[in-house]
């Protein structure tokens, strides 16, 4: 197991624990109208993962992956509407997205050697090598897990 994989396994496990037992209403809640919901934050994590693995694997992706990939940027770093509506936001869809990206990235991170010579553009624009990309992927769930806990401890968060 690589260091990328060990970090990814830990941060993803903690992210999943942070949403354990949340209702669809809680997934959709936002502290103000312009904030991301928990659903959007974690779909953004899946979107970032998808953005990276599609470029590393040099493939276009199926319709679901293309929509997920847009979650890396839309509403987060641009003004486009989020690719999934609040009406679609559900634990089932979130788990589907996270399971899908985990199934593809897990093996890549466990044995990264095949990918390490690649350089790709990041969602923010700069080009980075696979080592930097894998470091980003591994820590990204941790960043948003902290946000989930901030939401959960907000006194306005639905009970």
C-alpha positions as CSV (number, residue, x, y, z in Angstrom):
1,X,0.0,0.0,0.0
2,X,1.3,3.4,-0.9
3,X,1.3,6.5,1.3
4,X,-1.3,8.0,-1.0
5,X,-3.6,5.0,-0.4
6,X,-3.1,4.9,3.3
7,X,-4.1,8.6,3.6
8,X,-7.0,8.2,1.2
9,X,-8.3,5.2,3.1
10,X,-8.2,7.1,6.4
11,X,-9.7,10.4,5.1
12,X,-12.5,8.6,3.1
13,X,-13.4,6.4,6.1
14,X,-13.7,9.5,8.3
15,X,-15.7,11.3,5.7
16,X,-18.2,8.4,5.5
17,X,-18.4,8.3,9.3
18,X,-19.3,12.0,9.3
19,X,-22.4,11.4,7.1
20,X,-23.5,8.2,8.8
21,X,-27.1,8.4,9.7
22,X,-27.9,11.7,8.0
23,X,-31.3,12.1,6.4
24,X,-31.8,13.5,2.9
25,X,-33.1,16.7,4.5
26,X,-29.8,17.0,6.5
27,X,-27.8,16.3,3.3
28,X,-29.6,19.2,1.6
29,X,-29.3,21.7,4.4
30,X,-27.1,24.8,3.9
31,X,-26.3,27.5,6.5
32,X,-27.1,30.2,3.9
33,X,-28.4,30.3,0.3
34,X,-25.0,30.5,-1.3
35,X,-23.3,27.7,0.7
36,X,-22.8,24.2,-0.5
37,X,-25.0,21.5,1.2
38,X,-23.3,18.4,2.6
39,X,-24.6,16.5,-0.4
40,X,-22.9,19.1,-2.8
41,X,-19.7,19.1,-0.8
42,X,-19.3,15.3,-1.0
43,X,-20.4,15.1,-4.6
44,X,-17.7,17.7,-5.2
45,X,-15.2,15.3,-3.6
46,X,-16.5,12.5,-5.9
47,X,-16.3,15.0,-8.8
48,X,-12.7,15.9,-8.1
49,X,-11.8,12.2,-8.0
50,X,-13.6,11.7,-11.3
51,X,-11.9,14.8,-12.9
52,X,-8.5,13.3,-12.0
53,X,-9.0,9.7,-12.9
54,X,-10.6,10.4,-16.2
55,X,-7.6,12.5,-17.2
56,X,-5.0,10.1,-15.8
57,X,-6.7,7.2,-17.6
58,X,-7.1,9.3,-20.7
59,X,-10.8,8.5,-21.2
60,X,-14.0,10.5,-21.6
61,X,-16.2,8.8,-19.1
62,X,-19.8,7.6,-19.2
63,X,-22.8,10.0,-18.7
64,X,-22.7,9.6,-14.9
65,X,-19.0,10.2,-14.8
66,X,-19.3,13.3,-17.0
67,X,-21.9,14.7,-14.7
68,X,-19.8,13.9,-11.6
69,X,-16.8,15.5,-13.2
70,X,-18.7,18.8,-13.4
71,X,-19.1,18.7,-9.6
72,X,-15.4,19.4,-9.3
73,X,-15.9,23.0,-10.6
74,X,-19.6,23.9,-11.0
75,X,-20.8,26.2,-8.2
76,X,-17.6,25.6,-6.3
77,X,-15.1,27.5,-8.4
78,X,-17.4,29.0,-11.1
79,X,-20.9,30.3,-11.3
80,X,-22.4,27.4,-13.1
81,X,-25.3,25.6,-11.4
82,X,-24.4,22.5,-9.4
83,X,-24.9,19.5,-11.7
84,X,-27.3,17.7,-9.3
85,X,-30.4,19.5,-8.1
86,X,-31.6,19.5,-4.5
87,X,-34.5,17.3,-5.6
88,X,-32.0,14.6,-6.6
89,X,-29.9,15.0,-3.4
90,X,-30.1,11.7,-1.5
91,X,-27.9,9.4,0.5
92,X,-28.4,6.7,-2.2
93,X,-27.0,8.9,-5.0
94,X,-24.2,10.1,-2.8
95,X,-23.2,6.6,-1.8
96,X,-23.4,5.5,-5.5
97,X,-21.0,8.4,-6.5
98,X,-18.5,7.7,-3.6
99,X,-18.5,4.0,-4.2
100,X,-18.0,4.4,-7.9
101,X,-15.0,6.7,-7.5
102,X,-13.5,4.6,-4.7
103,X,-13.7,1.5,-6.9
104,X,-11.6,3.2,-9.6
105,X,-9.2,5.3,-7.5
106,X,-8.5,2.7,-4.8
107,X,-6.4,0.5,-7.1
108,X,-4.7,3.5,-8.7
109,X,-3.6,4.8,-5.3
110,X,-2.5,1.4,-4.0
111,X,-0.2,0.9,-7.0
112,X,0.5,4.4,-8.3
113,X,3.7,3.6,-10.3
114,X,1.8,3.2,-13.6
115,X,0.5,6.8,-13.3
116,X,3.5,8.7,-11.9
117,X,4.9,9.9,-15.2
118,X,1.7,11.7,-16.1
119,X,1.0,15.4,-15.8
120,X,-2.6,16.8,-16.0
121,X,-4.4,20.1,-15.5
122,X,-6.1,20.5,-12.1
123,X,-9.7,21.8,-11.7
124,X,-8.2,25.2,-10.8
125,X,-6.0,25.3,-13.9
126,X,-2.4,24.6,-13.0
127,X,-0.7,21.5,-14.4
128,X,0.6,19.0,-11.8
129,X,2.2,15.6,-11.9
130,X,0.5,12.5,-10.7
131,X,2.3,12.6,-7.3
132,X,0.8,16.0,-6.6
133,X,-2.6,14.9,-7.9
134,X,-2.6,11.8,-5.7
135,X,-1.6,13.9,-2.7
136,X,-4.6,16.2,-3.5
137,X,-7.0,13.3,-3.9
138,X,-5.9,11.7,-0.6
139,X,-6.4,14.8,1.5
140,X,-9.5,16.2,-0.2
141,X,-12.0,14.2,1.8
142,X,-10.5,15.4,5.1
143,X,-11.0,19.0,4.1
144,X,-14.7,18.5,3.4
145,X,-15.2,16.2,6.4
146,X,-14.3,19.2,8.6
147,X,-17.0,21.2,6.9
148,X,-19.5,18.5,7.4
149,X,-18.8,18.5,11.2
150,X,-19.1,22.3,11.3
151,X,-22.6,22.0,9.7
152,X,-23.6,19.2,12.0
153,X,-22.7,21.2,15.1
154,X,-24.5,24.3,13.8
155,X,-27.6,24.9,16.1
156,X,-29.7,25.4,13.0
157,X,-28.8,22.0,11.5
158,X,-32.0,19.9,11.2
159,X,-32.4,17.4,14.1
